[in-house]
Amino acid sequence: MAFKCIVVDDEKPSREILKKFITSLPNLQLVAECNTAMQVIEFTSLESVDIIFLDIEMPGMSGVEFLKIMQNKPAVVFTTAFEKYAITGFDLGVVDYLLKPFSFERFIIAVQKCFFYLKSDQFVKTNTDQFKDIHLKVDKDIKRFDIDSIYYFKSFGNYTRVFLQNRQILCSETLSEIEKKVKDNNFIRVHRSYLVSKSKITKTLHNAVCLENYSVPLGNKYKLNL
């Protein structure tokens, strides 16, 4: 079975590279190349596709704007020269993020991720509560975490410590930035420096909140959140 692909990029040299890579793999079939997001909308209204290799900064509608309005998303791989869109892309559900210029070997890794995504019906699972994740900046990379594995977040200046069952991770985002990401996933503020998973709370004391493996301080003005 060959997966149907679209290449979307306003720069012809970039499209040519992707076309060459796609035609080198027997499991991929290039069905269209587009230089604007509007062309993709027109094409996908008539024919379904499996994978879209999508540039971001294009005239008219950007790749990010297009992805926000797209219904029934296939596997999407961002291809861009800009690192700054990585978190936005993963929050929108992209399968991978190829930073130009990328090698054929790195392209194959992205394709393998798409195969896994499509064969496991991940595009359906991401719309259910069974599979929730969060993407965080760790060092210079973007890491994906199962949100149900996180107990709490602790502010650490311009950074945040992420506490999981048996380990903790330092991510380069503020607690306020993280709070926006998890506001719909049952996380609550119990202190100006702490954001906890409500499902992990086992006991509430006068000035502390007990979780399964941790205890964190409880601020007076946050008691009404419990």
C-alpha positions, 0 to 999 in steps of 0.5 A: 500500500502506498500512502498518498502525499502532498507537498506544500511549499511556495519555494520550488527548490524545496518542493523539488527536494521533497518530490525527489525524496518521496519518489525514492520510497516505494510506500509513498505516492506523490499525488499533488504539489502546491505552492499555497494553502488555498491550493491544498484546500481545493485539492483535499476537497476533491480527494483524500490524502494520507500525508501532507508535507507542509511549509509554514511561511507562505504568502496568503494563508500560512501553514499554521493558519491552514492547519488550524482550520483543516478538518479531518487532518491526515498525518502532517509534517511541518517543513520549515527553516524556522525553529520558532514554530515547533511547539505550535506545530506539535500543539496542533498535532503535527507528526514531525517537524523537519527543519530545513535543510534536512537530510534524506535520513531525517526525512525517512524518520519523519515518514516512519512516524507518519506510518506509525501514526496512520497505521495506529489510527492516531488521528482518531485517538487524539480526539479522545480523552484516552490519549492526552499529551503535552509538548514542553521545551526541554533543553533545546528540544521539544519533548512529548509527555503523557499528561496523565503521568505528570503530578505537578509543576513547580515554578523555577524562575523562567523555568518550570520543574515537571514532577512525574512519578519517579523523576523530575524534569526542568523545562524552559517555559514559565509556569504561566505558559504551561498553565495555558496548555493544561487548563483543560486537563484538570490541573489547578493552581494551589499556590502561586508557584505550584500547579497540580493534577487534581486527579492525583490529589489524595488529601487536603490539609490546612496548608498543604496538598498531598498527592500520591507521592508528593506534598506541596504547599497550599496558598490561602487564596487558592483553597477555593480551587479545590 
